[in-house]
Amino acid sequence: MLGSDVHVNQSFLKALPTRDAILPMLSVIGLAKRYGVRVSKLVEALPKRFTFSDRIQNFHKEQSEALFNKKLVSDRDLIKALLPVAGSVTEINNLDGLRVTFSTSDIIHIRLSGNAPELRCYVESNSYDKARRICHEALSRVLDLHL
């Protein structure tokens, strides 16, 4: 139910990655209960983040493989091709497609859909407009690669 292992109250929960997990929601509710506050109070303390997602339809598995095989030397080459002015990379995760965290705290996740011939792109940033711009730029550059 989580993408990584978790240690809570001297207990260990092994990673079990799924997309539609309820455990993160239950964790927030448990935290609110522990501190005796409403969930809304916990959320107010978090930095403001915005998300945007889009997709390229009729993008088949072979095209996705061609895209991810374009990384001639490393994932960083692919990132530079898709987002040349995104900033320095602080983390790369290949668990499900390509998920990149930048020094700006922007995050982009590009992956093939599991249930449709689509390439999906998810972005998280400190503004909605920036998240939208990053997503559209990356997807536009994918199309420019002529896969």
Secondary structure, DSSP 8 states (H G I E B T S, - for coil): --SS-EEETTEEE-----SS-SHHHHHHHHHHHHHT--HHHHHHTS---EEEEEEEES--HHHHHHHHHT-SS-HHHHHHHH-TTS--EEEEE-TTSEEEEETTS-EEEEEE-SSSSEEEEEEEESSHHHHHHHHHHHHHHHHHT--
